[in-house]
Amino acid sequence: MSIVKSKFLKKIFEDYPNFYKKDLEKFFNIILNEIKYSLKKGERVEFRDWGIFYTNIQKERISRNPKTGEKVKTPKKKTIHFKMSKKMFNKINTNE
């Protein structure tokens, strides 16, 4: 099951009805923008007891188009990775 932003905000609003929906959405957007900004600068983003977002740089390389077999130059790029904390791992993998 995946969750989209609107369903996530709706769930938060149900749990905390004393906040306005527009304020929750603004707060959520600020958090996401800060995460994006930090990752763009190459910094790690760590949420204690939850996990870490970090970037790696894939080197420039020569790859192959699987359809035609033609060689293609792939530029270097950043990739985002997530590593969950041990606490999160244990919560997901217990039989509770």
C-alpha positions, 0 to 999 in steps of 0.5 A: 500500500502506498500513500499519497500526500493528500491522504497523508494530510487527511490522516494527520488532520483526523488525528489533530483536528485542532489544526487548520488543514492549510496550516498542516499542508504548509508545515508538511511542504516546509518539511519536504522542501527542507529535505529536498534542499539538504539533499541537493546540497549533499547533506544527510537528513536524519530522523532519529528512530526512523531513518536517514536520507542521503545521496550518492553520486553515480559516475558518468559511464557508457551504458547500452540501450537494451532495445537497439544495443547502441552505446549511450553516454550516461551523465553523472547524477545524484541518487537518493537512498534511505536507510531505516533505523534499527528501531524502525526495522524491528517495528516492521519485522515483529509479529505484533 
